[in-house]
Amino acid sequence: APGAVTPTRGVAQEDTSAGPAVPRVVAETTVVATPVSRFVFSNIGAMLLDAELAQYRSLTADSGQVQLAREGEPLLRYRLQSGADTISLSSVAFRAERGATPSGAPTLRFTGNVGNRVISLDYRFVPDSYVVRVEGTVTGGSSAGRLLIDLPSGSRSGEGATGEGQRHLAIAYKPTAGNAKRVTFQDLDPGERVVEPRPLTWVVAKNKYFLVGGL
């Protein structure tokens, strides 16, 4: 059902090291459905796990609607940068809280703690649109912190010929001063990195037809 919170792999595991046993946090998924899409989130890392596009039919053997995430890789994940340290939030347990805007559009807030910092991620879903507005805040701590967003390194192909979609995988971005640029994955050697030091207006990870990005 839309908005359902579903526990997954909820087996507590004890820490066998010295000291009292500490149960492992139960992972839960939260599903938010709109007329055109279905988004799946995890409380672990406040990550966007997948997005299903209701108006687009997949041409792969399993059919169904187009889903953007590849197996085992979320669409959005986060890191906290503080001074010289960068901490992945992918194993941090967040608390999920559903809500709605005054107009009735769904919202979803994740709140978690990293040391003495409180991190909040607010998702607001635009009705009849694939746009999701995300706002992150970091409070507490002795130094300023910034939230970093990691886009996926690829996306699921919705075409019958799976290799066709993979050939179009790329990162595209638009510097605030300058023209939009694209770096296809085929242009990069194994382990090669492309660093863009200028401020960006937007950045997306794309395949032949669909993209995931931020602005």
ZADO-1210 file (C-alpha; in nm, 4 decimals, padded with zeros to 6 digits):
<atoms>
<atom x="00.0000" y="00.0000" z="00.0000" code="ALA" pos="1"/>
<atom x="00.1242" y="00.3538" z="-00.0628" code="PRO" pos="2"/>
<atom x="00.3221" y="00.4839" z="00.2295" code="GLY" pos="3"/>
<atom x="00.3599" y="00.1449" z="00.3958" code="ALA" pos="4"/>
<atom x="00.6587" y="00.0886" z="00.6212" code="VAL" pos="5"/>
<atom x="00.7810" y="-00.2666" z="00.5700" code="THR" pos="6"/>
<atom x="01.0456" y="-00.4327" z="00.7923" code="PRO" pos="7"/>
<atom x="01.3033" y="-00.6343" z="00.5973" code="THR" pos="8"/>
<atom x="01.5612" y="-00.8793" z="00.7295" code="ARG" pos="9"/>
<atom x="01.4669" y="-00.7882" z="01.0851" code="GLY" pos="10"/>
<atom x="01.6823" y="-01.0408" z="01.2692" code="VAL" pos="11"/>
<atom x="01.8626" y="-00.8980" z="01.5711" code="ALA" pos="12"/>
<atom x="02.2269" y="-00.9960" z="01.5870" code="GLN" pos="13"/>
<atom x="02.4291" y="-00.9753" z="01.9044" code="GLU" pos="14"/>
<atom x="02.7747" y="-00.8241" z="01.9235" code="ASP" pos="15"/>
<atom x="02.9995" y="-01.0957" z="02.0642" code="THR" pos="16"/>
<atom x="03.2794" y="-00.8555" z="02.1581" code="SER" pos="17"/>
<atom x="03.3419" y="-00.7521" z="02.5189" code="ALA" pos="18"/>
<atom x="03.0596" y="-00.5613" z="02.6854" code="GLY" pos="19"/>
<atom x="02.6806" y="-00.5922" z="02.6679" code="PRO" pos="20"/>
<atom x="02.5272" y="-00.7336" z="02.3505" code="ALA" pos="21"/>
<atom x="02.4062" y="-00.4668" z="02.1073" code="VAL" pos="22"/>
<atom x="02.1266" y="-00.5682" z="01.8660" code="PRO" pos="23"/>
<atom x="02.1687" y="-00.4819" z="01.5030" code="ARG" pos="24"/>
<atom x="01.9274" y="-00.2141" z="01.3782" code="VAL" pos="25"/>
<atom x="01.6324" y="-00.3467" z="01.1808" code="VAL" pos="26"/>
<atom x="01.6235" y="-00.2216" z="00.8220" code="ALA" pos="27"/>
<atom x="01.2874" y="-00.0906" z="00.7057" code="GLU" pos="28"/>
<atom x="01.1651" y="00.0347" z="00.3722" code="THR" pos="29"/>
<atom x="00.9157" y="00.3160" z="00.3182" code="THR" pos="30"/>
<atom x="00.7176" y="00.3345" z="-00.0057" code="VAL" pos="31"/>
<atom x="00.5722" y="00.6626" z="-00.1303" code="VAL" pos="32"/>
<atom x="00.3427" y="00.6408" z="-00.4320" code="ALA" pos="33"/>
<atom x="00.2221" y="00.9274" z="-00.6506" code="THR" pos="34"/>
<atom x="00.0014" y="00.9091" z="-00.9625" code="PRO" pos="35"/>
<atom x="00.3114" y="00.8802" z="-01.1843" code="VAL" pos="36"/>
<atom x="00.5770" y="00.7132" z="-00.9706" code="SER" pos="37"/>
<atom x="00.6614" y="00.4857" z="-00.6805" code="ARG" pos="38"/>
<atom x="00.9634" y="00.5635" z="-00.4621" code="PHE" pos="39"/>
<atom x="01.1283" y="00.3187" z="-00.2212" code="VAL" pos="40"/>
<atom x="01.3428" y="00.4459" z="00.0682" code="PHE" pos="41"/>
<atom x="01.5496" y="00.2790" z="00.3398" code="SER" pos="42"/>
<atom x="01.5777" y="00.3996" z="00.6983" code="ASN" pos="43"/>
<atom x="01.9421" y="00.2873" z="00.6828" code="ILE" pos="44"/>
<atom x="02.1220" y="00.5855" z="00.5357" code="GLY" pos="45"/>
<atom x="01.7925" y="00.7610" z="00.4451" code="ALA" pos="46"/>
<atom x="01.8685" y="00.6330" z="00.0952" code="MET" pos="47"/>
<atom x="01.6443" y="00.6367" z="-00.2103" code="LEU" pos="48"/>
<atom x="01.6595" y="00.2707" z="-00.3108" code="LEU" pos="49"/>
<atom x="01.4528" y="00.2747" z="-00.6291" code="ASP" pos="50"/>
<atom x="01.2055" y="00.4689" z="-00.8403" code="ALA" pos="51"/>
<atom x="00.9385" y="00.3069" z="-01.0568" code="GLU" pos="52"/>
<atom x="00.7857" y="00.5108" z="-01.3392" code="LEU" pos="53"/>
<atom x="00.4174" y="00.4228" z="-01.3715" code="ALA" pos="54"/>
<atom x="00.3745" y="00.5694" z="-01.7195" code="GLN" pos="55"/>
<atom x="00.6627" y="00.3796" z="-01.8816" code="TYR" pos="56"/>
<atom x="00.6622" y="00.0104" z="-01.9649" code="ARG" pos="57"/>
<atom x="00.9862" y="-00.1843" z="-01.9500" code="SER" pos="58"/>
<atom x="01.0867" y="-00.3758" z="-02.2634" code="LEU" pos="59"/>
<atom x="01.2982" y="-00.6289" z="-02.0755" code="THR" pos="60"/>
<atom x="01.2070" y="-00.9961" z="-02.0376" code="ALA" pos="61"/>
<atom x="01.0566" y="-00.9439" z="-01.6904" code="ASP" pos="62"/>
<atom x="00.8365" y="-00.6618" z="-01.8280" code="SER" pos="63"/>
<atom x="00.6544" y="-00.4461" z="-01.5722" code="GLY" pos="64"/>
<atom x="00.7116" y="-00.0736" z="-01.5290" code="GLN" pos="65"/>
<atom x="01.0491" y="00.0961" z="-01.5740" code="VAL" pos="66"/>
<atom x="01.2596" y="00.0822" z="-01.2574" code="GLN" pos="67"/>
<atom x="01.5727" y="00.2946" z="-01.2417" code="LEU" pos="68"/>
<atom x="01.7919" y="00.1318" z="-00.9759" code="ALA" pos="69"/>
<atom x="02.0314" y="-00.1512" z="-01.0479" code="ARG" pos="70"/>
<atom x="02.0499" y="-00.4488" z="-00.8131" code="GLU" pos="71"/>
<atom x="02.2393" y="-00.3612" z="-00.4957" code="GLY" pos="72"/>
<atom x="02.2929" y="00.0101" z="-00.5678" code="GLU" pos="73"/>
<atom x="02.0657" y="00.2902" z="-00.4386" code="PRO" pos="74"/>
<atom x="01.9752" y="00.5923" z="-00.6496" code="LEU" pos="75"/>
<atom x="02.0762" y="00.8431" z="-00.3818" code="LEU" pos="76"/>
<atom x="02.3053" y="00.8054" z="-00.0816" code="ARG" pos="77"/>
<atom x="02.4758" y="01.0547" z="00.1423" code="TYR" pos="78"/>
<atom x="02.8024" y="01.1393" z="00.3176" code="ARG" pos="79"/>
<atom x="02.8792" y="01.3928" z="00.5892" code="LEU" pos="80"/>
<atom x="03.1861" y="01.6107" z="00.5372" code="GLN" pos="81"/>
<atom x="03.3282" y="01.7778" z="00.8463" code="SER" pos="82"/>
<atom x="03.6709" y="01.9353" z="00.8251" code="GLY" pos="83"/>
<atom x="03.9106" y="01.6804" z="00.6775" code="ALA" pos="84"/>
<atom x="03.6791" y="01.3871" z="00.7578" code="ASP" pos="85"/>
<atom x="03.4098" y="01.2428" z="00.5328" code="THR" pos="86"/>
<atom x="03.1688" y="00.9940" z="00.6898" code="ILE" pos="87"/>
<atom x="02.9394" y="00.7675" z="00.4890" code="SER" pos="88"/>
<atom x="02.5805" y="00.7695" z="00.6169" code="LEU" pos="89"/>
<atom x="02.5022" y="00.4378" z="00.4452" code="SER" pos="90"/>
<atom x="02.5066" y="00.2461" z="00.7759" code="SER" pos="91"/>
<atom x="02.3426" y="00.5136" z="00.9960" code="VAL" pos="92"/>
<atom x="01.9927" y="00.4318" z="01.1228" code="ALA" pos="93"/>
<atom x="01.7404" y="00.7109" z="01.0621" code="PHE" pos="94"/>
<atom x="01.3868" y="00.7559" z="01.1930" code="ARG" pos="95"/>
<atom x="01.1239" y="00.7969" z="00.9208" code="ALA" pos="96"/>
<atom x="00.8272" y="01.0292" z="00.9649" code="GLU" pos="97"/>
<atom x="00.5569" y="01.0685" z="00.7029" code="ARG" pos="98"/>
<atom x="00.3669" y="01.3939" z="00.6561" code="GLY" pos="99"/>
<atom x="00.1989" y="01.6170" z="00.4018" code="ALA" pos="100"/>
<atom x="00.2174" y="01.9737" z="00.2739" code="THR" pos="101"/>
<atom x="-00.0808" y="02.2113" z="00.3229" code="PRO" pos="102"/>
<atom x="-00.1923" y="02.1157" z="-00.0289" code="SER" pos="103"/>
<atom x="-00.1878" y="01.7457" z="00.0596" code="GLY" pos="104"/>
<atom x="00.1310" y="01.6425" z="-00.1238" code="ALA" pos="105"/>
<atom x="00.3223" y="01.3699" z="00.0647" code="PRO" pos="106"/>
<atom x="00.6420" y="01.4412" z="00.2546" code="THR" pos="107"/>
<atom x="00.8951" y="01.2144" z="00.4215" code="LEU" pos="108"/>
<atom x="01.1488" y="01.3171" z="00.6870" code="ARG" pos="109"/>
<atom x="01.4472" y="01.1120" z="00.8026" code="PHE" pos="110"/>
<atom x="01.6283" y="01.2093" z="01.1240" code="THR" pos="111"/>
<atom x="01.9465" y="01.0448" z="01.2517" code="GLY" pos="112"/>
<atom x="02.2524" y="01.1039" z="01.4683" code="ASN" pos="113"/>
<atom x="02.6229" y="01.0892" z="01.3868" code="VAL" pos="114"/>
<atom x="02.8094" y="01.1527" z="01.7101" code="GLY" pos="115"/>
<atom x="02.6698" y="01.4758" z="01.8518" code="ASN" pos="116"/>
<atom x="02.5333" y="01.5910" z="01.5167" code="ARG" pos="117"/>
<atom x="02.1667" y="01.5659" z="01.4192" code="VAL" pos="118"/>
<atom x="02.1051" y="01.5092" z="01.0492" code="ILE" pos="119"/>
<atom x="01.7654" y="01.5651" z="00.8870" code="SER" pos="120"/>
<atom x="01.6698" y="01.4843" z="00.5294" code="LEU" pos="121"/>
<atom x="01.3331" y="01.6096" z="00.4065" code="ASP" pos="122"/>
<atom x="01.1792" y="01.4692" z="00.0876" code="TYR" pos="123"/>
<atom x="00.8840" y="01.6572" z="-00.0665" code="ARG" pos="124"/>
<atom x="00.7019" y="01.4944" z="-00.3569" code="PHE" pos="125"/>
<atom x="00.5631" y="01.7118" z="-00.6358" code="VAL" pos="126"/>
<atom x="00.2196" y="01.5806" z="-00.7460" code="PRO" pos="127"/>
<atom x="00.1944" y="01.4549" z="-01.1060" code="ASP" pos="128"/>
<atom x="00.5693" y="01.5010" z="-01.1491" code="SER" pos="129"/>
<atom x="00.8856" y="01.2954" z="-01.1197" code="TYR" pos="130"/>
<atom x="01.0455" y="01.5776" z="-00.9199" code="VAL" pos="131"/>
<atom x="01.1322" y="01.5117" z="-00.5551" code="VAL" pos="132"/>
<atom x="01.2637" y="01.8066" z="-00.3559" code="ARG" pos="133"/>
<atom x="01.5288" y="01.7133" z="-00.0988" code="VAL" pos="134"/>
<atom x="01.6554" y="01.9390" z="00.1783" code="GLU" pos="135"/>
<atom x="01.9266" y="01.8351" z="00.4229" code="GLY" pos="136"/>
<atom x="02.0280" y="02.0005" z="00.7492" code="THR" pos="137"/>
<atom x="02.3119" y="01.9274" z="00.9919" code="VAL" pos="138"/>
<atom x="02.3046" y="02.0705" z="01.3452" code="THR" pos="139"/>
<atom x="02.5383" y="02.0284" z="01.6429" code="GLY" pos="140"/>
<atom x="02.9087" y="01.9564" z="01.6469" code="GLY" pos="141"/>
<atom x="03.2016" y="02.1872" z="01.6962" code="SER" pos="142"/>
<atom x="03.2694" y="02.2536" z="01.3270" code="SER" pos="143"/>
<atom x="03.0612" y="02.3165" z="01.0183" code="ALA" pos="144"/>
<atom x="02.9367" y="02.0101" z="00.8309" code="GLY" pos="145"/>
<atom x="02.8128" y="01.9557" z="00.4772" code="ARG" pos="146"/>
<atom x="02.5978" y="01.6829" z="00.3267" code="LEU" pos="147"/>
<atom x="02.7362" y="01.5259" z="00.0089" code="LEU" pos="148"/>
<atom x="02.5106" y="01.3402" z="-00.2359" code="ILE" pos="149"/>
<atom x="02.6285" y="01.0326" z="-00.4273" code="ASP" pos="150"/>
<atom x="02.4490" y="00.9517" z="-00.7532" code="LEU" pos="151"/>
<atom x="02.4397" y="00.5950" z="-00.8883" code="PRO" pos="152"/>
<atom x="02.7203" y="00.4641" z="-01.1070" code="SER" pos="153"/>
<atom x="02.4621" y="00.3336" z="-01.3542" code="GLY" pos="154"/>
<atom x="02.0937" y="00.2564" z="-01.3954" code="SER" pos="155"/>
<atom x="01.8784" y="-00.0373" z="-01.4942" code="ARG" pos="156"/>
<atom x="01.8149" y="-00.0744" z="-01.8652" code="SER" pos="157"/>
<atom x="01.4490" y="-00.0683" z="-01.9698" code="GLY" pos="158"/>
<atom x="01.5265" y="-00.1990" z="-02.3162" code="GLU" pos="159"/>
<atom x="01.5078" y="-00.5529" z="-02.4503" code="GLY" pos="160"/>
<atom x="01.8710" y="-00.5318" z="-02.5630" code="ALA" pos="161"/>
<atom x="02.0365" y="-00.4664" z="-02.2277" code="THR" pos="162"/>
<atom x="02.3691" y="-00.3671" z="-02.3811" code="GLY" pos="163"/>
<atom x="02.2083" y="-00.0817" z="-02.5729" code="GLU" pos="164"/>
<atom x="02.1115" y="00.1071" z="-02.2572" code="GLY" pos="165"/>
<atom x="02.4519" y="00.0550" z="-02.0964" code="GLN" pos="166"/>
<atom x="02.6298" y="00.2185" z="-02.3901" code="ARG" pos="167"/>
<atom x="02.4563" y="00.5474" z="-02.3084" code="HIS" pos="168"/>
<atom x="02.5521" y="00.5610" z="-01.9397" code="LEU" pos="169"/>
<atom x="02.6987" y="00.9004" z="-01.8581" code="ALA" pos="170"/>
<atom x="02.7278" y="01.1831" z="-01.6083" code="ILE" pos="171"/>
<atom x="02.6116" y="01.5233" z="-01.7339" code="ALA" pos="172"/>
<atom x="02.6481" y="01.8525" z="-01.5511" code="TYR" pos="173"/>
<atom x="02.6132" y="02.2276" z="-01.5978" code="LYS" pos="174"/>
<atom x="02.8642" y="02.4650" z="-01.4357" code="PRO" pos="175"/>
<atom x="02.7133" y="02.7928" z="-01.3169" code="THR" pos="176"/>
<atom x="02.9421" y="02.9665" z="-01.5661" code="ALA" pos="177"/>
<atom x="02.9778" y="02.7679" z="-01.8862" code="GLY" pos="178"/>
<atom x="02.8032" y="02.5145" z="-02.1058" code="ASN" pos="179"/>
<atom x="02.6663" y="02.1763" z="-02.0035" code="ALA" pos="180"/>
<atom x="02.9136" y="01.8876" z="-02.0267" code="LYS" pos="181"/>
<atom x="02.8842" y="01.5103" z="-02.0512" code="ARG" pos="182"/>
<atom x="03.1253" y="01.2350" z="-01.9520" code="VAL" pos="183"/>
<atom x="03.0263" y="00.8913" z="-02.0820" code="THR" pos="184"/>
<atom x="03.1395" y="00.5893" z="-01.8842" code="PHE" pos="185"/>
<atom x="03.2943" y="00.4430" z="-02.1989" code="GLN" pos="186"/>
<atom x="03.5287" y="00.7437" z="-02.2198" code="ASP" pos="187"/>
<atom x="03.6883" y="00.6648" z="-01.8832" code="LEU" pos="188"/>
<atom x="03.9678" y="00.4197" z="-01.8161" code="ASP" pos="189"/>
<atom x="03.9309" y="00.1849" z="-01.5153" code="PRO" pos="190"/>
<atom x="03.9910" y="00.3865" z="-01.1986" code="GLY" pos="191"/>
<atom x="04.0007" y="00.7194" z="-01.3831" code="GLU" pos="192"/>
<atom x="03.8361" y="01.0188" z="-01.2145" code="ARG" pos="193"/>
<atom x="03.7049" y="01.3461" z="-01.3554" code="VAL" pos="194"/>
<atom x="03.6973" y="01.6335" z="-01.1047" code="VAL" pos="195"/>
<atom x="03.4924" y="01.9477" z="-01.1739" code="GLU" pos="196"/>
<atom x="03.5971" y="02.2139" z="-00.9192" code="PRO" pos="197"/>
<atom x="03.3512" y="02.4807" z="-01.0336" code="ARG" pos="198"/>
<atom x="03.0066" y="02.5298" z="-00.8724" code="PRO" pos="199"/>
<atom x="02.7362" y="02.3384" z="-01.0599" code="LEU" pos="200"/>
<atom x="02.3811" y="02.4328" z="-01.1544" code="THR" pos="201"/>
<atom x="02.2780" y="02.0686" z="-01.1944" code="TRP" pos="202"/>
<atom x="02.4262" y="01.7203" z="-01.2292" code="VAL" pos="203"/>
<atom x="02.2637" y="01.3954" z="-01.3466" code="VAL" pos="204"/>
<atom x="02.3445" y="01.0285" z="-01.3987" code="ALA" pos="205"/>
<atom x="02.1725" y="00.9140" z="-01.7189" code="LYS" pos="206"/>
<atom x="02.1138" y="00.6265" z="-01.9549" code="ASN" pos="207"/>
<atom x="01.9569" y="00.6442" z="-02.3006" code="LYS" pos="208"/>
<atom x="01.6134" y="00.7625" z="-02.1888" code="TYR" pos="209"/>
<atom x="01.6097" y="00.8370" z="-01.8148" code="PHE" pos="210"/>
<atom x="01.8142" y="01.0265" z="-01.5610" code="LEU" pos="211"/>
<atom x="01.8585" y="01.0761" z="-01.1876" code="VAL" pos="212"/>
<atom x="02.0061" y="01.4009" z="-01.0708" code="GLY" pos="213"/>
<atom x="01.9957" y="01.7127" z="-00.8612" code="GLY" pos="214"/>
<atom x="01.9962" y="02.0863" z="-00.9034" code="LEU" pos="215"/>
</atoms>
